[in-house]
């Protein structure tokens, strides 16, 4: 599992593991990771079937949690874990199954529930791009515009293009086949008893009041906070406010 380590310039805080969401990669978190590295090491992973990590027919949360456990075990110390969306679910599964590896958990705009909004139409949009006609990312964005209206999403998707090899760095077939698992969350009879923050976008409907009983059953120490002017992509829409929220939560444990 490919990951990048941002070395700290100073500070000796608990290392931070950043887990990206669906269609993302560790490089999406480069700026936030670099800024947070003043307080200690930051690791941003490429999840399976994403970025430069390995491809697999399976894309389940238990498998993703094991991948993350391997990264933390390789560094021989528990970490603070920050996960967004799909990465938040993988981080929750890691915390529930391997609490010894997680110090504090921040879950960005996702709950441990099943969602109904499939992302399959985005996979279809990416598959429809004629990569033979793509020389630069803007060429792909222009093709995506036929079905993906939001320019920010177009730019986000094209970050996963390998222009030299004219291929997606996303295992689109596996992600499409495993979409029900991505949208769901496994039934699990365990709890994570350490500090947990569910940070959501005020303009997002991913974390609702009716989700709180389920969250608290699994994460008894859960706290909730909102970034009022952000949606689901809260870290991209307002990176400085997101960074400040992460710092406040993680440094409360120092």
C-alpha positions in Angstrom: 0.0 0.0 0.0 1.7 3.2 -1.2 2.0 6.0 1.3 4.0 9.1 1.7 5.6 10.3 4.9 5.9 14.0 5.5 8.8 14.4 8.0 8.3 16.9 10.8 10.4 20.0 10.9 10.0 20.0 14.6 7.6 18.7 17.2 7.1 15.1 18.4 3.4 14.6 18.4 1.7 11.2 17.6 2.0 10.5 13.9 -1.1 11.3 11.9 -2.5 8.9 9.2 -4.7 10.5 6.6 -7.1 8.3 4.7 -8.7 9.7 1.5 -12.2 9.1 0.1 -13.6 7.4 -3.0 -11.8 8.4 -6.2 -9.1 10.3 -4.2 -5.5 9.7 -3.4 -2.9 10.7 -0.8 -1.7 13.5 -3.0 -5.1 15.2 -2.7 -4.0 15.8 1.0 -0.5 17.0 0.2 -1.0 20.6 1.3 -2.9 19.8 4.5 -0.4 17.0 5.3 2.6 19.3 4.9 1.0 22.0 7.1 0.2 19.5 9.8 3.7 18.1 9.7 5.0 20.9 11.9 3.6 19.0 14.9 4.9 15.6 13.9 5.0 13.0 11.1 2.0 12.8 8.7 1.3 9.8 6.5 -1.1 10.0 3.6 -2.0 6.7 2.0 -3.3 5.7 -1.4 -6.0 3.2 -0.7 -6.3 0.0 -2.6 -7.7 0.4 -6.2 -6.6 4.1 -6.0 -3.5 6.1 -6.9 -0.3 4.1 -7.0 -1.5 1.4 -4.6 -2.3 -2.2 -5.6 -5.5 -3.3 -7.4 -7.8 -5.9 -5.9 -11.2 -7.4 -6.8 -12.2 -6.8 -3.2 -12.9 -3.3 -1.8 -14.5 -4.1 1.5 -14.0 -2.1 4.7 -12.5 -5.0 6.6 -9.9 -5.4 3.9 -9.2 -1.6 3.8 -8.9 -1.6 7.6 -6.3 -4.4 7.4 -4.4 -2.3 4.8 -4.3 0.6 7.2 -3.3 -1.7 10.1 -0.3 -2.9 8.1 0.8 0.7 7.5 0.6 1.6 11.2 2.3 -1.6 12.3 5.2 -0.9 9.9 5.8 2.3 11.9 5.6 0.4 15.2 3.4 2.9 17.1 -0.3 3.9 17.3 -1.4 6.8 15.2 -4.0 9.5 15.2 -6.2 8.7 12.2 -8.1 11.2 10.0 -10.4 9.7 7.4 -12.8 11.4 4.9 -15.9 9.7 3.4 -14.9 6.2 2.3 -11.6 6.8 4.1 -13.6 7.7 7.2 -15.5 4.4 7.1 -12.2 2.5 6.6 -10.8 4.4 9.6 -13.8 3.6 11.7 -13.5 -0.1 10.9 -9.8 0.1 11.8 -10.5 1.7 15.1 -13.2 -0.9 15.9 -11.2 -3.9 14.9 -7.7 -2.7 16.0 -8.2 -0.1 18.7 -4.6 -0.7 19.8 -3.4 0.9 16.6 -5.5 4.1 16.9 -4.9 6.9 19.4 -7.5 9.5 18.4 -10.0 9.2 15.5 -11.4 12.1 13.3 -14.1 11.1 10.9 -14.8 13.7 8.2 -18.4 13.9 6.9 -19.5 10.3 7.0 -21.4 8.0 9.4 -21.2 4.2 9.9 -24.5 3.7 8.0 -25.6 2.6 4.5 -26.1 5.4 2.0 -28.3 5.3 -1.1 -26.5 7.8 -3.3 -24.4 5.6 -5.6 -21.3 7.0 -7.2 -21.7 4.7 -10.2 -22.5 7.5 -12.6 -19.1 9.0 -12.0 -17.5 5.7 -12.8 -19.5 5.6 -16.0 -18.4 9.2 -16.8 -14.7 8.3 -16.3 -15.0 5.2 -18.4 -16.6 7.2 -21.2 -13.5 9.4 -21.6 -11.6 8.6 -24.8 -8.1 8.5 -23.3 -6.5 8.3 -26.8 -7.6 11.9 -27.3 -6.2 13.1 -23.9 -2.9 14.9 -23.9 -3.5 17.1 -20.8 -5.9 17.0 -17.9 -8.0 19.7 -19.4 -8.7 17.5 -22.4 -10.3 14.9 -20.0 -12.1 17.6 -18.1 -13.7 18.8 -21.3 -15.0 15.3 -22.0 -16.2 14.8 -18.5 -18.2 18.0 -18.7 -20.7 16.2 -20.8 -21.9 14.3 -17.8 -20.2 15.9 -14.8 -21.3 19.6 -14.5 -19.2 20.6 -11.5 -15.7 21.9 -12.7 -14.3 21.1 -9.2 -15.3 17.4 -9.6 -13.9 17.3 -13.1 -10.6 18.6 -11.7 -10.7 16.1 -8.8 -11.3 13.1 -11.1 -8.5 14.1 -13.5 -6.0 14.1 -10.7 -6.3 10.3 -11.0 -5.2 10.3 -14.6 -1.8 8.8 -15.7 -1.3 11.0 -18.7 1.9 9.3 -19.8 0.3 5.8 -19.8 -3.2 7.2 -20.8 -4.9 5.2 -18.0 -6.9 5.9 -14.9 -5.2 5.2 -11.6 -8.5 4.0 -10.3 -9.6 0.4 -10.7 -13.0 1.5 -12.0 -14.3 -2.1 -12.7 -13.6 -3.2 -9.1 -15.0 0.0 -7.6 -18.2 -0.4 -9.7 -18.6 -4.0 -8.7 -18.0 -3.3 -5.0 -20.0 -0.1 -4.8 -22.7 -1.7 -2.5 -19.9 -2.4 0.0 -18.5 1.2 -0.4 -22.0 2.6 0.3 -22.7 0.3 3.2 -21.0 -0.4 6.5 -20.6 -3.9 8.1 -22.5 -4.9 11.1 -20.0 -5.1 14.0 -20.4 -5.7 17.7 -17.5 -3.7 19.0 -16.7 -0.3 20.4 -13.9 2.2 20.2 -13.5 3.7 23.6 -11.0 6.5 22.7 -11.6 10.2 21.7 -13.5 10.5 18.4 -14.6 13.5 16.5 -17.2 13.5 13.7 -16.5 16.6 11.8 -19.1 17.4 9.1 -19.9 20.0 6.6 -22.8 22.3 7.5 -24.1 22.1 3.9 -23.8 18.3 3.7 -26.5 15.7 4.5 -24.1 12.8 5.1 -24.1 13.0 8.9 -27.7 13.5 10.2 -29.1 13.7 13.7 -30.7 10.3 13.3 -27.2 8.8 12.8 -26.1 9.8 16.3 -27.5 6.8 18.2 -25.6 4.4 15.8 -22.5 6.5 16.1 -22.6 6.6 19.9 -23.2 2.9 20.1 -19.9 2.2 18.3 -18.0 5.3 19.5 -19.1 6.1 23.1 -16.7 9.1 23.3 -17.9 10.6 20.0 -18.1 14.4 19.8 -19.7 16.3 16.9 -18.7 19.5 15.2 -19.6 21.3 11.9 -17.9 23.5 9.5 -20.9 25.7 8.6 -19.8 27.0 5.2 -18.6 23.6 3.8 -20.3 20.7 2.1 -19.1 17.1 1.8 -15.7 18.0 0.5 -15.0 20.1 3.6 -11.2 19.7 3.5 -11.1 21.0 -0.1 -13.7 23.7 0.3 -12.2 25.3 3.4 -8.7 23.7 4.0 -7.6 26.2 6.6 -10.7 25.8 8.8 -10.4 22.0 8.4 -6.8 22.1 9.4 -7.6 24.2 12.4 -10.3 21.7 13.5 -7.9 18.8 13.1 -5.2 20.6 15.2 -7.6 21.5 17.9 -8.9 17.9 18.3 -5.6 16.2 18.0 -3.7 18.6 20.2 -6.3 18.3 23.0 -4.9 14.9 23.6 -1.3 16.1 24.1 
